[in-house]
């Protein structure tokens, strides 16, 4: 809820109680989000607020592009009030990804699920990306192509056609037409045309063919140029990147995925470490074909258990990866959520790749199991069906396993 953000700001001394109270009052009376209210009342520095929002546990999306067909199903102004946008619809399951700024507040996602009448899942984005996406909602539609200004020889509406035959070539001597006027002619002086004088400072003459005798109708159509707004950034418009999205592995699990409620209950009730880790592998296998659990030692990760598709369990236990030498794995052990990454094919990770039956062709999903804030295991998943579903489920299972291992540790200390 909104109070989760308020509580975390108070505990971190990021905002004073009086400033927070004022922001909450503005949020409640004006029907806006607490994030907007905090910035409007200047209760907190924007950079400090962004740091607090980054602590939400949800997959992160750097660039968001609203799906207009879904936005049109929502009440006007709802996305602005909730700071939430539908950014993707899974073509297989119909699940809609909703980007939010505050991942600890489930209300925006639940509200959009009500109006869209579809299952939703939460992804997190920055406030700057959200503001940019909301501005695009109100941008003028693409006009396609538009013409440049008409050529100088094309008359303006209501103006008679110019006599091009009287226009001298650039650089030609100017003729004093007053000497050519018949003294008996009663025509108006306005008929006399003052032609431009050539610049004497030009080092050599610039000439061009006269346009005399060329009919306007023979000129081609006006030059056209592309409106710059017609070309949207392909990184921002995820719908235009469907062709470049990584294909789902052929043997990966296909949605709808099996539920893991029973497995989560079994993890919570397990009474030994190996049972917890085996149940963890079983749970992750509902969204990925190949799964391994690596145990955290003092300065290395060692293989512990896995699914038979990834490796032989006895062979996996011979794998040992030095964490000080592996930036990828050491960073993941410090992270709270799941992430996708490619395993480098170097000497540091060679022991792990060597025990696998097949080397991963693309990215693998990684999540750490933490007990009392310290990583004790690392879960690796390959051939993932749906990356967003898989990462969220891996985080849920790893969290349950960490709580169960912590319970066993406390019982052993007694």
N, C-alpha and C positions, 0 to 999 in steps of 0.2 A: 504494500500500500504506500501512499504518499508519506505516511508516518515513518516508514522504514528509512526513507531518504532524510527526513527531518531528524530522526533519532541519530543516524550516522553522522550528520553534520554537527549535531551537538556534542556527541562523544569525541569527535575529532577536533573540537574547538574551532571549527571552520566558520561558525556563525554564532552571534550572541543570542541569548534567549529572546531579548526584546526585538531584535531584527527578524528572527525567525517567526515570532508571533505576528509581526506586521505582515510578513510575506504570506503566512497562512491565512490571515484575514483577507488579503487581496485575492488570493487564490479562490477562497470560498465565495466572496461577494461578487467577483467579476467572472467567475466560471472559467478560469484559466488554470494552466498547470502550475504546480509549485515551482518548477524550474523557471518558467517565465516570471512568476511573481518574485522569486529571489533576485533575478536580474533586474526587474523593473524597480524594485525598492533598493537596489544596490546593497543588498544584505551580505553579499559574498562576491569575491573576485571571480570573474568568469573562468579563469584558468584553474582556480582551486575547485570550483564547482565541477568542471570537466573531469578533474582527477577523481572526485567522489563518484561521479556517474560511471567511470570506467570500471568500478568494482562490481558491477552487475554481472551475474553469471548467465551469460547467453552468448551464442555465436555472434561474432562481430562482422559487420558488413561496412566496408569503408565508404562505398558510393551507393546511394539508393536512388532508384528511379520509380516513381509511383506508377502502378498499373491503372490507367485512367478508367477502364471499364469497371474496375472494382471501386474506385473512388467515387464514381457517379452513383453507386448504390448507397452511399453513406449520406447522412444529413449534412447540409452545408455547414462548413466551419468546424465539423467534428475533428478532422485531422489536425487542425491548428490548435484546438483546445486541448487535445490529448497528446499532441506531439507524437502521433503514430500514423504510419502509412502502410497500406498493402503494397508489397513490392514484388511478389512472385506467387504464382499459383502452380502447384505441382500437377502436371498434366495426368499423372497416373492416379494419384490419391485424392486430388481436389483440395489438398491442404494448402492454406494460404499463409505465406510468410509475412509477418507484420513487423516492420522496423520501428523501434521505440528508442527514446533517449534514456529513460530510466528503466532498466531491466528489472529492478526490484519491485516495481509497481505493476501487478497483474491486471489492474482495472482497464487500461487502454486496450489491451489485447482481448479481454473478455467483452468489452463494448463493441469492438469491431467484429468479433465472432457472432455477436447477436444480430447485427445489421446485415452481415454478409451471409449468415446462415450456412456456415462452413467451418470445418475444423481449422484452427489456426495454430501457428507456432511463433515464438518470439525470436527476433534477432535484434541485436543492439547496434546503434550507430551513434556518431558524434552529433552534438548540437549543431555544429556548422554544416554537416552533411544534411541534416534534417531541414535546416533553414533553406538551404539551396534547393532541396527537392520541393519544399512548400512554395518557394517562389516560382518554380516551374509550373506549378498547378495553375497559377493565375497569369502566366505569360500568354501573350497573344498567339493564336495558332499560326502554324507555318503557312506563309503565303506562297510558297513555292518559288517561282521566278518572277522578277519584275523588271521593267524596262529602265534603262538609263535615261537621262535627259535627252530630248529630241535633238538632232543635229542642228547647227546654227542656221542652216539654210531652210529648215522646215518652218513655215510660218506658224505663229501662235494662233489659237482658236479665235476666229473673227478678224484676223489680220490678212490683208490681201497678199498673194504670193509675191515674193521678192523677184525682181528682174535680175537673174544671175548673170545675164549677158553683160551687164554694166559693171560687174565686179572685176577689177583688174587683178592680175597675178600679183602675189606678194613680192615686193621689191620693184614693181613697175613704177615708172615715173607718174606722178599725179598730174592729171590733166585739169587745167582750169576750165571747167565747163561753162563758166560765165562767158568765155570767148566764143563758145559755140552756140550761145543762145541767140536766136533770131530777135533783133530789136523790135520787130513787129509782132512777136509772139506774146500773147497775153497770159501765158501759163503762170501759175503761182511760183514764187521763189522756192517754195518747199520742195519743188521737184528736183532741185539741185542736190547732189549727193556729195558729201565730203569723204573722200577715200583716205585710208591711213597712209602716212608717209613712212617709207622704209627707214629702218634704223641705220644711220651712217656708221655706227660703231661696229656693225657686223663685219668681220674680216673678209668674208667673201659672200657673194650673193646667194641667197637661198631662193630657189625658184620652184614652182610647181605648176602643173598644167592647169589651165583655167577650167572652171566648171561651166563655162558658157556653153549654152546649147544642150545641156543635160537636163532632161525633164525630171521633175521630182518623182514622178511615178516610176522612173527607171531605177531609182535608188533602192537599195535593199532595205529590209525591215530594220528597225532600230536594234542596236546591239543589246543583248540581255546579259545579265549576270545573276549568279546564284545568291540568294539571300543567305548571309552567314549563319542565321539561326536555323536554316534548314538542315545543316549538318550537326546533329547532336553528337556529343562525346560518346563513343561506343562503350567506354568504361562506365559512364553514368547510366546508359540505357541498357540494362541487362537483357531486355527482350530482344535486342539486336545482336546479342552475342550467343544465341542458342547454338548456332552452328559451330562455335569455337569452344563450347562447354565440353569438358572431358566426358567421354562415353562411360556409361555404367558397365562394369565388368560383366562378362557373359554369365559367370557362375555366381554372381553376387545375389544375396537374398532380394526378393521382389516384394514390394508392398502389396497388400497390407501385411505388416510385420507381426510376428507373434507377440502377444503380451508378455510382460516380464513381472507382473504382479506376484505370481507364485514364487518366482526366483528371488525377488527382493525379500519376500517374507522368509524364505529359507536362509538367505544370507543373514538376516537379522537374528535368526534362531540358531545359527551354526555355532558349534562349540569347539572347533579347532581351525587353525589357520589354513590347512590344505583344503578343507571343505569350502571355506569362504572363497579361496582363489579359484577352485574348480567351478563353483557356481558363478563366479564373475565371468569366467570364460564362456560358460553356457549362455549367460545373459547377453554378452556382446555378440555371440554367434547368431542371434536373431536378426542382426543388421549387417553383419560382416561374415564372410566365409572363413577367413583365416584370422586367428587370434592368438596372441602370445602374452604371457605375463613375465616380466623381468623383475627380479628382486634387487633392491637397492642395498649394496654393501658400502664399505667405507669409501672406496674410491672407484667403484665400478658397478656396472649392472650385469647380473648373471641370469641366464635363462632359468625359469622355474617350471612353468607348465604352459601348454599350448593346445590348440586344436590339431587333430591329425592331418588336416589339409596343409597346415603351415610347416610342420616339421615333426620328426619323431621326438617324443618327450625326452628320452634319454640323451639324444644328440643335442637337443636344445640346452640341456643343463651343462654342456661343455662350452657354451658360448659365454664370452666375457668381454664386455665393452668398457673401456676406460672412460669414466665420466669427465675427468679433467681434460681429456683430449677431444671429447665430443661436445661441441657447442650446442648442437641440436638437442641432444638428450639432456644435457645439464640445464639448459633453459627450460625444457618441458618439466623437469622435476621441480623447478621453482614456480611454475605457472599453476593457477588454480583450475582453469577450464581446459577443454579439449582443443586440439588444433590439428590441421592437416599439414603434412610436410613430406618431402622426399628424403629418403635415407641416402646419404652420400655414399658413393661407391669408392671409398678410400680405404687406406690401411686400418684406420681406427674402427670402422664399422664392418670390416671384412669378416671378423669372427661371427657376427650376427648373420650377415648375408650368406655365409658359407653353410650354415646349418639349415637354412630354408630350402624347401624342396624346389621352389621357383623364386627368382628374384622379383620383388614388386615392380610392376611396370609403371606405376604412377605414384601418387601420394598415398601415404598411410595415415590413419588417425591415431593420435597419441593422447593419453590422459594419465595423470598420476593418481595413485591412491595415497591419501594423506591420513596420518594418525597424529592427532594433537598438533597439527600444523606442519608436520614433517613428512616428506615423501618416503614411503616404504616400498613401493612397487610402481612399475610403469606398465600400462596396458597398451599393446600395439595391435591394430586391426588393419587388415589388408582385404582388398576386393569388397569394398563397402558399397551397399546398395544406394542409399540416400544419405549424403554427407551430413545434412542438417539434422535429420532424425538420428543418425548414428552418433554424432558428437553429443547430442543432448542425452541420448540413452546411455552412452558411455559415462558421461558425467554423473548421471543418476546412479548407475551401478557402482561406479568408483566411490561415490560418496557413501553409499550404503555399506560397501566393503570396508571403507575406512572407519566408519562408526563401529562395525562389528569387531574389527581387529582392535580398536581402542578399548572396547568392552572386555575382550579377552586379556588385554594387557593389564587393565585395572584389576581384573579378578586374580591375575597371577601375582600382582603386587601385594595382595591382601595376605 
